[in-house]
């Protein structure tokens, strides 16, 4: 299977049909940024995510940790959704946030917590009756 086919397949499996179609349409549009989308499909997903050695859950944990360290809340949210689709639980994702804390600091983790809160709300995952709109530090 060539890189583009492998990338398309894994994107559909991990992101769902709607998100995959948006990314694939972007890559095929020939407009500004379309080449970047193509590289993401071919290289990040078609080559890296399909390698042996780590399962998808482990790759998701690594990807989220990198997004936390880089303070990239939008990318963190994308990878948190992928992680949930790959079978990680909210407890495991929270533990990843805690694990990064001594290495990247409270500000970076707080940024990711805010993004995580939005993902949790959008997916209707917080069933705790004690939740009153707070998420994380403040």
C-alpha positions in Angstrom: 0.0 0.0 0.0 1.4 3.4 -0.9 1.8 6.2 1.6 -1.3 8.2 0.5 -3.5 5.1 0.7 -2.1 4.1 4.1 -2.5 7.7 5.3 -6.1 7.9 4.1 -7.0 4.6 5.7 -5.6 5.4 9.1 -7.1 8.9 9.1 -10.5 7.5 8.4 -10.1 4.9 11.2 -8.8 7.4 13.8 -10.6 10.6 12.9 -13.8 9.5 11.4 -15.2 10.0 8.0 -16.2 13.6 8.3 -12.9 14.9 9.5 -11.0 12.6 7.1 -13.0 14.0 4.2 -12.1 17.6 5.2 -8.4 16.9 5.4 -8.4 14.9 2.2 -10.3 17.7 0.4 -7.9 20.2 1.7 -4.9 18.2 0.4 -6.5 17.8 -3.0 -7.7 21.4 -3.4 -4.5 22.8 -4.8 -5.1 25.9 -2.7 -2.8 27.6 -0.2 -1.8 25.1 2.5 -2.9 22.0 0.5 0.6 20.8 0.2 1.0 20.8 4.0 -2.2 18.7 4.3 -0.8 16.3 1.8 2.5 16.0 3.8 0.4 15.3 6.9 -1.5 12.5 5.2 1.5 11.0 3.5 4.2 11.4 6.2 2.7 11.8 9.6 -0.2 9.3 9.0 1.0 7.2 6.0 4.5 6.6 7.3 4.8 7.3 11.0 1.4 6.2 12.4 1.5 3.0 10.4 5.0 1.9 11.7 5.3 -1.2 13.9 6.7 -0.9 17.4 4.0 1.2 19.1 0.3 0.7 19.1 -2.1 3.5 18.4 -2.7 4.2 22.1 1.0 4.7 22.7 1.4 6.9 19.7 -1.6 9.0 20.9 0.1 9.4 24.3 3.3 10.6 22.7 1.5 12.9 20.3 -0.5 14.5 23.1 2.6 14.9 25.3 4.3 16.8 22.4 1.4 19.1 21.9 1.3 19.8 25.6 5.0 20.7 25.6 4.6 22.9 22.6 1.5 24.6 24.0 -0.6 23.8 21.0 -4.1 23.6 22.3 -5.8 23.1 18.9 -3.5 20.2 17.9 -3.8 18.8 21.4 -7.6 18.7 21.0 -7.3 17.0 17.6 -4.9 14.4 19.1 -7.1 14.0 22.2 -10.1 13.1 20.0 -7.8 10.7 18.1 -6.7 9.2 21.4 -10.3 8.7 22.6 -11.1 7.1 19.2 -8.0 4.9 19.7 -9.4 3.6 23.0 -7.7 5.8 25.6 -9.9 6.7 28.6 -10.3 10.1 30.1 -8.4 8.7 33.2 -5.4 7.7 31.0 -5.4 11.1 29.2 -5.5 12.9 32.6 -2.6 10.8 33.7 -0.7 11.8 30.6 -1.3 15.5 31.6 -0.1 14.8 35.1 3.0 13.0 33.8 4.0 16.0 31.7 3.6 18.4 34.6 7.1 18.3 36.1 8.7 18.5 32.7 6.7 21.2 31.0 5.1 23.1 33.9 1.7 24.3 35.0 1.2 26.9 32.2 1.6 24.3 29.5 -0.6 21.8 31.2 -3.2 24.4 32.0 -3.4 25.3 28.3 -4.0 21.6 27.4 -6.6 21.3 30.2 -8.6 24.1 28.7 -8.5 22.3 25.3 -9.3 19.0 27.0 -12.3 20.5 28.7 -13.8 21.6 25.3 -13.3 18.1 23.9 -14.9 16.5 26.9 -17.9 18.9 26.7 -18.2 18.5 22.9 -18.3 14.7 23.2 -20.6 14.7 26.3 -18.1 12.7 28.3 -18.3 14.5 31.7 -21.0 12.7 33.6 -19.7 13.7 37.1 -22.5 15.6 38.9 -19.9 17.6 40.8 -18.6 19.2 37.7 -19.7 22.9 37.7 -17.9 24.3 34.7 -14.4 24.3 36.2 -11.7 22.3 34.4 -8.3 22.0 35.9 -6.5 24.8 37.6 -9.1 27.6 37.5 
